[in-house]
Amino acid sequence: MGLDELNSVLSHFTILFKNSSDLAKMFAWIGMILIAIVLIYYISAGLVKLTKAFLGMKVKYVGLVLLTLGAVFVTLSIIIP
């Protein structure tokens, strides 16, 4: 079901690419590449900060965080069919 929705969204972009000029396609690809670079940068910077914060925690807080994370994953597995 989720893949069908993703397919409909991506098919909208393919229609836009088919009806545009080569220059517009080039600008669109450059824009997508720049957006991907920014997203990768912010995700990696966030993961580094998260790792530093996780390693700086006391042991009891690490246990509480892992317990909460486990409860979240169990809840998600129950909610998602």
TIFI-32552 format. One line per 10 residues: their letters; for each residue x, y, z negated of N, C-alpha, C. Coordinates in steps of 0.1 Angstrom, whole numbers, m for minus. Example, Ala and Ser with C-alpha at 12.3 -4.5 7.8 and 13.67 -1.06 7.14 Angstrom:
BEGIN
AS	132/m57/m78/123/m45/m78/132/m33/m78 ~ 128/m22/m71/137/m11/m71/129/0/m79
***
This chain:
BEGIN
MGLDELNSVL	8/m12/0/0/0/0/9/13/0 ~ 19/13/m8/28/25/m9/36/26/4 ~ 39/15/10/47/16/23/38/21/34 ~ 25/18/34/17/24/44/16/39/43 ~ 16/44/31/16/59/29/29/65/34 ~ 40/58/31/53/63/35/54/63/51 ~ 48/53/56/48/51/71/40/63/78 ~ 29/66/72/21/77/78/28/90/76 ~ 35/93/65/43/105/64/54/106/74 ~ 62/95/75/73/95/84/69/95/99
SHFTILFKNS	57/90/102/52/91/116/49/105/119 ~ 45/113/109/43/127/112/56/134/116 ~ 67/131/110/80/137/113/84/132/127 ~ 82/120/131/86/115/144/78/122/155 ~ 65/125/152/57/132/162/63/146/164 ~ 68/153/153/74/166/154/87/165/162 ~ 95/155/160/107/154/167/105/151/182 ~ 95/143/186/92/140/200/88/152/208 ~ 81/162/202/75/173/209/84/185/208 ~ 97/184/203/105/196/202/117/195/211
SDLAKMFAWI	124/207/212/135/208/221/148/202/214 ~ 159/200/222/171/195/217/177/204/206 ~ 176/217/208/181/227/199/174/226/185 ~ 161/224/186/153/223/174/156/210/166 ~ 158/199/174/162/187/168/175/188/161 ~ 185/195/167/198/196/161/197/204/148 ~ 189/215/148/187/223/136/180/215/125 ~ 171/207/129/164/198/119/173/188/113 ~ 182/182/121/192/173/115/202/179/106 ~ 206/191/110/216/199/102/209/202/88
GMILIAIVLI	197/207/89/189/210/77/188/198/68 ~ 184/186/74/183/174/66/196/170/59 ~ 207/171/67/220/167/61/224/176/50 ~ 221/189/51/224/199/41/216/196/28 ~ 203/193/30/195/190/19/199/177/12 ~ 204/167/20/209/154/14/221/157/6 ~ 230/165/11/243/169/4/240/175/m10 ~ 230/185/m10/227/191/m22/220/181/m32 ~ 211/173/m27/205/163/m36/215/153/m42 ~ 225/149/m33/235/139/m38/244/146/m49
YYISAGLVKL	247/159/m47/255/166/m56/248/167/m70 ~ 235/172/m69/228/174/m82/225/160/m89 ~ 223/150/m82/221/137/m88/233/132/m94 ~ 245/133/m88/257/129/m93/261/137/m105 ~ 259/150/m105/263/159/m116/254/156/m128 ~ 241/153/m126/232/149/m136/236/136/m143 ~ 240/126/m134/244/113/m140/257/115/m148 ~ 266/123/m144/278/125/m152/275/131/m165 ~ 266/141/m166/262/148/m178/254/138/m187 ~ 246/129/m181/239/119/m188/248/109/m194
TKAFLGMKVK	258/105/m187/268/95/m192/276/101/m204 ~ 280/114/m203/287/121/m213/278/121/m226 ~ 266/125/m224/256/126/m236/254/112/m242 ~ 253/102/m234/251/88/m239/263/83/m246 ~ 275/86/m241/287/81/m248/289/89/m261 ~ 284/101/m262/286/109/m274/276/107/m285 ~ 266/98/m283/256/95/m293/261/87/m304 ~ 254/88/m315/256/78/m326/250/65/m323 ~ 254/55/m330/249/41/m326/234/40/m328 ~ 229/45/m339/215/44/m342/206/51/m331
YVGLVLLTLG	211/62/m326/204/69/m316/204/62/m302 ~ 215/55/m300/216/47/m288/206/36/m288 ~ 205/30/m300/195/19/m302/181/24/m299 ~ 178/36/m305/164/42/m303/162/46/m288 ~ 172/51/m282/170/54/m268/168/42/m259 ~ 175/31/m262/174/19/m254/160/12/m257 ~ 156/13/m270/143/8/m274/131/15/m266 ~ 133/29/m266/123/37/m259/123/34/m244 ~ 135/33/m238/136/30/m224/130/16/m221 ~ 132/7/m229/126/m7/m227/111/m6/m228
AVFVTLSIII	106/2/m238/91/3/m239/85/10/m227 ~ 92/19/m221/88/26/m209/87/16/m197 ~ 98/8/m196/98/m1/m185/87/m12/m186 ~ 85/m17/m198/74/m26/m201/61/m20/m197 ~ 58/m8/m202/46/m1/m199/44/1/m184 ~ 55/5/m177/54/6/m162/50/m7/m155 ~ 56/m18/m160/54/m31/m154/39/m35/m156 ~ 33/m31/m167/19/m34/m170/10/m25/m161 ~ 14/m12/m160/5/m3/m152/6/m6/m137 ~ 18/m8/m132/19/m10/m118/15/m24/m114
P	6/m26/m105/1/m39/m101/12/m47/m94
***
